[in-house]
Amino acid sequence: MTATLPPPPLRLDQKRIALAFLLAALVLVIFRPALPAGLIRLPEGLILPFADWINATFAFARDELGLMTVTRAFSDMVEACLDVTANLLYGKSRWPYVGPIPWAVIAATAGMAGYALGGARLALLAGGTFVWIAVMGQWKWAMETLSVIVVAVPFSVVFGLLMGTLAWRSRLAERILNPILNIAQSLPHFAYMIPVVVFIGVGPKAGAIVTIIFSVPPMIRMTLLGLRGVSPEIIESGKMSGTTRLQLMTRVRLPAARTEILIGVNQVIMQSLAMVVLASFIGMPGLGQKLLQLLQALKIGLSVEIGITIVLLAIVLDRMSKAWAVKQPEHATGPWLYRHRLLLIWLGLVALGFVLAWVHPYFSEVGRKQALSMAEPVDAAVGVLIEMISPVTDWLRWFLITWVLIPLRDAFLWLPTTAVLLALAGIGWRVGGLRSALVCLAFALPIALSGWWDRAMITVYTVFVSVALALILGVPLGLLGAVNEARSRRFLLVCDTFQTFPSFIYLIPVIMLFGVNDVAVIAAVVVFATVPIVRYTIEGLRGIPPEIVESAQMSGASPMQLLRHVKLPLAVPTLVVGANQSIMFSLFMVIIAAFIGTQDLGQEMQRALSSTDVGKGLVLGFAVAFMGLLADHLLLKWAHGRGVALRSS
């Protein structure tokens, strides 16, 4: 008698369970008119007072735990640093009472720093940018902006280094930090501002502190990545040299992780510039505040001037910090004068700048009457352009609003909440099984329970339309850019340049063309969201192993067959990463574009900022973050599965 093995446990088919959820969602959509109100939107009794809970927590921390005292002490320290940079850069009457430094000296210093880091072209870009700022009469606004960046960046870098090192040393710290960093990097800019306004107030120090908080996460991640990537051979060599633990960290590990750490510094600088521009909403003076005022007044010519300055500053800071990251330390030899020739040239230029400023005040500060301006010709050109294309833009605006945007928005709002939740659970189950389904519900259900479902659906509709249009534009552009190596470099350079622009800049051309309406919002988001799609399409197609392409060509595949059946399927995981980045960019831009008129979460977030309602602002911010994290989970999970399938086939 032979023993019979027990039958294997029943395994529910993943596709069938996902299909069941999706069919249930479809049934709810079809029979919506017959559904009870509680299935269309969650009843009031289920709406949880998240905002009240958060406000109570903040009040307890502020009043009972004495957090206000800590934040005030930190803000006083930041304010003391801001007084120094303000005095040196634009002449505020504070210690050390030696400023302001003439613009000619700062321009020469920027040019020499650019030359030392990247040669003559970077020197011309850096020095020329500061000359532009001076002669256009924007020196004080630009220095107000830079004075905050100069203070915020060191704080962010030091704090990021410490937290990244802690995460590298302790797995527990890393596990705690990872979800915090994920949410922090998904929160929109305004969500950071509201708590800072409550604890700090408004003005430059509030702008500096919110900038520090916003720019820390990438530094933590890059520090952790750099320390993890240090070769074991380097560590063993350091230990064999008799180093102590502190010496091993400061003289071996950190120098070996130099490139990743400096890339983190680059990201901190760019994040700081982006936040400082937007911090104009909480009273931060500088270029952002001036641009906000000009956009509100619809003064396009002057807005373009400020926009060019912000873009030039962004490009200079990005190029110089990247050049610093890739430049390896050099050990010069030869006479002292030769080894320190750049320092001596810089000292000579600084002395010349001070002499010129002493001889003529123009080289110290360009007065308003002496400043150049291109606002009038720009306004005239814009007027002619708008008059020429207004029939097209007016018709396009009418068509999109009447036949596309309003019907789509109403369709998203018409969907029952329960149907959307079931559909997300089904998609999650299909992509990653039960765990992914639960993750999707964990991100979506709090939005429904918060009472902001309708506003969230308007945000989803805006992002959906924008990303769809960005894909329609970006994928063909990426295919065009991936034709050969030279063209790829040119396209990627353009993408790099566009990605350095602070998001506020994208509002200028769309307001100019479409006015203040939903079409302008969509247009701004589309431009912002197209860049990562173009970049990742090029990188995905150019990253395919040449032997695979050659094999397909030898099999007689035509160029179109090669693209459709070989290149695109292999590039899909990279393309999905681009789509994921596009969604995150769109979410950030939608919240910022609420400035020019939407009825989504961004508009409510701006109202929460104006009323300093921490609870409401953070609830709205978490809703945006959860939408981004949900899309991130689904897309990356699907891309991972697709990659596994391709490798096994």
Buried (B, 14 or more C-beta within 10 A) or exposed (E): EEEEEEEEEEEEEBEEBBBBBBEBBBEBBEEBEEBEEBBBBBEEEEBBEBBEEBBEEBEEBBEEEEBBEEBEEBBEEBBEBBBBBBBBBBBBEBEEEEBBBBBBBBBBBBBBBBBBBBEEEBBEBBBBBBBBBBBBBBBBBBBBBBBBBBBBBEBBBEBBBEBBBBBBEEEEBBEEBBEEBBBBBBBBBBBBBBBBBBBBBBBBBBBBBBBBBBBBBBBBBBBBBBBEEBEEEEBEEBEEEEBEEEEBBEBBBBBBBBBBBBBBBBBBBBBBBBBBBBBBBBBBBBBBBBBBBBBEEEBBBBBBBBBBBBBBBBBBBBBBBBBBBEBEEEEEEEEEEEEEEEEEBBEEBBEBBBEBBEEEEBBBBBEEEEBEBBBEEBBEBBEEEBEEEEEEBEEBBEEBBEEBBEEBBEEBEEBBBBBBBBBBBBBBBBBBBEEBBBBBBBBBBBBBBBBBBBBBBBBBBBBBBBBEBBBEBBBEBBBEBBEEEEEBEEBBEBBBBBBBBBBBBBBBBBBBBBBBBBBBBBBBBBBBBBBBBBBBBBBBBBEBEEEEBEEBBEEEBEEEBBBEEBBBBBBBBBBBBBBBBBBBBBBBBBBBBBBBEBBBBBBBBBBBBEEBBBBBBBBBBBBBBBBBBBBBBBBBBBBBBBBEEEEEE
